[in-house]
Every structure is written in C-alpha cells, then in structure tokens.
C-alpha cells in the first residue's frame, strides 16, 4: 500500500502495439499517461523539485516559476503543494484550454503569453516573474537534472521490462530530457541501440529549418533545447500534424486515450517498423499524455 500519490510516479506499463503486428518490427508503447498527473513530465517535475529543495535552491513556502506547454506545469502543480511550494507557470496562449483549466484546478497561477512568441516568450516571461517575485525557475529546457530524471528512472524501467532486448527509441523533442536521458541510458547498455528524434514538419528547427506554428502540442519548441544531446541522435524524423492526429485517433479506437504528441511518436515508430531492415527489431516510444487535455483541439473537434 502507498501513502502518497507521489509514490505512483513512474514504473509505467510497456505495451506491445497491435498496430505493428503485420510489420517487420514491433512497436512498444510506454504508457507515461498512467502517471498521476497524466503525463511523462510528472517524472521531471518530481525530480527537479526534490533536487531544488535538497540543494537549498528553494525553501518550503517558496515560489517555483516555469515555462510550460502544459504537461510540465501540470506535473509541477501536482508535486509542488505536496512539498510546501507555490507555482507560477507561463504558457503560450495557443495551448489547449484543458491544460489551462487543469493547472488552475491544481492551484497553480497561470500567466498566458502571446502565441506568436512561442515557447521563447513563455521562457522570457518566467525569468522576468522569478526576478520580480523572488522565485526559482526549475528550467526544464536548461537544467541537466531533467535528463537525470529519465536516466535514473525511464531508461532503467525500459531496460528491465524488455530484458535488455530493445533496439530503437523513438521520441518527440520538447525539452529534450526524455530522449536524452532515456536514450543515453539505453545506448550505454545495448550494443547498436539507435535513437530517433521526432519534430513537427511545420517547425523543423532540429533539422536546421525555420520555426513555425504547428499542431503537435508538447514538442517542437521554437529553439533547440540546450539539454538535448544531439550526439545521441541517429536520425531526425519530421512529422505532419494531420498524420499525428490521425494516428492518435487510431490509438483511441484501440482503447488508448492519448494526445497528439503520442500520435506523432507512434506514427514515426510505425513508419520505422515498416522498414525491411527492422525485421525482428523492437522499437519503444512514449504515450506522452492523456487525450482528455485535447478535447478542445482538432483531435476531437474534427473527428
């Protein structure tokens, strides 16, 4: 039996996808939407807040400030009150209304920034608020401890559950923490292991293209995140937003209520699994968050 909801973070299931049953490779989905806050970012929020308290960067009763596309903020809003901390979160106004409502329901103060400024605008606003209100910025895009969170938990869980028989990690790049931490752990332990990054085709910043508006909330910031270790990346895939939505709907038809970024991950993983050279290979990707926080988006409105 557990005594705190925080004990339910991590150790998420690894599910074989039926959508890959007729393909040369097999796709496995790590159900990060099973975390208590409904996303993979619960791991990072829990680790960064614990580390900040332990190192004395913030004291109980203090203020945390962070720029978020939604999921990191929800994780922080879940963890912070249980550690005696307050939250102010900045988020581009282009993110879904469900994200806003969840953050406010969890007790966080939310500051919306202009959509055209992207995540850079939210990051700048967080820095300004922290300076004005004597807050501490966790810095999911710059804090290497975000990578450590996945290196210490997500990577080992995948390695253990697959008995070390995983061949490829496919992951969208938001802050870069999950692909870097998980990819590094698995590459260090599995000979020939490959890491494939996914970014929006409409904002191909990792590929050297121009940032732009896109449909895949949670990935594709308008800058290359400093904590992303590009040396780990064997391939970068550009994903069409409409195709990501279509794939998320396919997953929902199979009982997996997931968001658009998961559709993007899975579509990229399925495309990879379809290659002849993937015969007998195992490919892992993430169910990043739950579908409920997309009810006001095209994922549901145009279904």
N, C-alpha and C positions, 0 to 999 in steps of 0.2 A: 504493500500500500504506500501511496505517496502522501506527502504533507504539504506540497507546494505545487502550483501549476507550472512553475519554472522547471520542475523536475521532468516535465513532459516534453521539453525541448530536445530535439534530436532523436536518434535511433528510429528513424522513419523507415517504412517498408520499401523493399525493392521489388517492383512488379514487372513481369515479362509482358510486353505488349502484344496482343493478338494481331494488331495491325502489321506486325513484321513477320507473321507466321509463314508467309509464302516467299519471303525474301532470303537472299543468301546469308545475310547477317541477322542477328537477333537484337532487338532494342529492349532495353530495361529502363524503367522509369522509377526514379527515386522520389517517393511521394512526400516532398517537402511541404505540401499543402496540409499535411497532417500535424504540423507543429501548432501549438496553441493559438498563435496569432495568425495562423493560416498561410504562412509563407516561409521560404528559406531564410529570410532576413532575421527571423527570431534568433537564430544561432549567433549572428553577428552582433545584434543588439545586446543579447545576454553576455557575450564575451567582452565586448567593448565597455559596457557599463561596469561589469565586475572588475576589469582591469583598471579603469579610471578611478574607481573607489579604492582599490588596493594600493595604487600608486599615489593616492592623495591628490589627484588632479581635480577631483570634485569631492565635496564633503556632503554627508547626509543633510537634506534640506536645500541642497544646491540646485542650480539650474543647468539642464542639458539643452543644447541647441543643435539642430541638424537639418541639412537639406536632404529632402527625400522625394522620390517619385511615388511614395505611398507605403510600400512594404517595410522598409527600414523604419519609417516613422511609426507604423503600427506595432512593430516589434518593440521599439523603444517605449511607446506609450503603454505597452503591456508590462514591460520589465521595470521601468523607472519608478512608478509608485510603490512597487513592492520592495524597492531598495531605498525608499525615502527621498526620491528625487522628483523635480518638476521638469516638464518638457515644453519647449517651444520649437515648432517644426515649420520649416519653409518648404513650399511645394509649388511647382508651376501650375497655374490655373487650368491647364489643359488636361490634367489628370482627372480620373473619374470621380463623380460626386460620391460614390460609395466609399472611396478612400477618405474623402473629407469627413463624411459622417462617422466613419469608424474611428478616426483619430479624435474627433471631438467627443464621441461617446466614451472613449477610453480616458478622457480627461486632459488630453494634450491641447495646448494653444496652437492654432494653425494660422500661419501667415501665407497667403497666396501671392505668387509673383507672376509677372506678365508672361504669357505663353511664349511670346516671340523671343524672350530672353533665355528660354530653355533651362537646363539644369544649372548652367553657369550663373544665371540670375538668382536662382534659389541658393546656390552656394555663397554668392556675394551677400545676399540678404542675411543668411545665417551668421556669417562672420560679423556683419555690422551689428546685429542684435546681441550677439555674445559680448561684443565690446561695450555696448551701451548698458547691458543689464548684468555684467559680470558673470556671464555664463561660460560653460565649457562646450566646445564643439567636438563631438566624437570623431568626425571626419572619416566617414566610410569610404570616401574616394582616395584618401591620402594616408590613412592610418594602417600600417602594416599588420596591426593586431587583427584587423578584419580578415586578412589572409590566414593568420594563425588560427582563427576560429574554425575555418574549414580544414586546415591542415591537421588539426587536432581531433576533429570530430567527423566531418563528412567523408573525407578521404578514407580514414580507418574503417568507417562503417561499410563503405562500398567494398573495400578490400576483404573485410571479414565475411560479409554476406555472399560475395561471389567466390569465396575461397581463392582469391587472387587471380581468377580467370576472367578478367575484364580486359578489353583490348583498346577501346576508344572512349574518350569523354567528349560529349558534345554539349556546349553550354553557351547561352547568350551572355553578352558582356554588358553589364550595367556599371557597377562599381569596379568589377574585375576581381572581386575577392573570391567568389566561389570557383571560378575557372582556374585561378592562380593557386589557391590553397589546395583544392582537391586534385588538380592536375599535377602539381608538384609532388604531392604525396604518392600518387599512383605511378608517376613516371620513375620515381626513385626505387620503386619496388617491383615493377612489372617490365621486363625487357621488351622493347619495341612498342611500348604504350604510346598512343597518339592523342593529341588534344586538338579539338576543332572548335573554333570560336564562331559564334553567330552574331551578326549585326543586321540592322534594318537596311534593305536595299535603298530605301529613300534617304538614308543618312549614313553613308558608308565611310565614317570617319577613320575606322581602323585600317581600311584599305587605302587611305590617303585621299578619299573623296570629301565632298562638301557636306556639312551638317544640314539637316532639313527636317521638317515635320514628318512624323510617321505614325503608324497605327499600333506599334508594339510597345505599349507602356511597360516601363521597368528596365528596358535595355536601350542602347543607342543614345547615350548622352552626347551632347554636342562638343565633347572633348575626349581625348584619350585619357582614361583614369590613371593617375600616377602609380597606383599599386598593381596595375596589370603587368605581369611579367610576360612580355611578348616573346621572349626566348623559348617559352614553353609551347607556343602555338605552332602546330604543324600545318594548319590550314585555316583560312577565314572564309566563311560562307555568308553570302548576302541573302537575306530572306525577305520575300514580298509580304507585306502586311495582310493582304487579302488571303493569301495562301495560309498564313499563320492562323487567321480567323477560321478559315475552312477546316483546318486540322483540329483546332480546339473544339469545333462543333462535332467532328468525327469522334473525338475522345469522349465528349459528353454523351453521345449516342451509345457509348460502351460503358457508361456509368461513372466516368471520371469527370467531375465538375471542376474544370481548370480554366485558367485565364489565357490571354492571347500570347504571352511570352512562353507559356508551356507549349502552345500550338506551334510556335516558332521553333522551339527546341526539338519537338518531336518530328516536325516536318523535315528539319535538317538531318536528324538521326535516321529517319526512314529513307531519305534520299541516299545517305551514305550506305545504309544497309543494303540498298538495291544494287550497289556496285558488285561486279563479279568477284573482285579481289577480297570482298568482305565475307566470302563463304566460310561459315563456321565461326565467325568472329562475334564477340559480344560488345555491344555499344551501350553506354549508360548516359542518360540525360536526366534533367530535373523537371518535376512538376513544381514550378516555382511558387505558385499561389493558387487560391481558390477562385472559381468562376463568379461567385456572388459579388465580388467587388468590381465586376464589369457589366452589371445589369443595365446601366445607362449607356453603354457603348454599342458599337455596331455588332459586337459579338452576339448580342441578344436582339437588338432593335431591328436588325435586318434579317433575322433568322427566318 
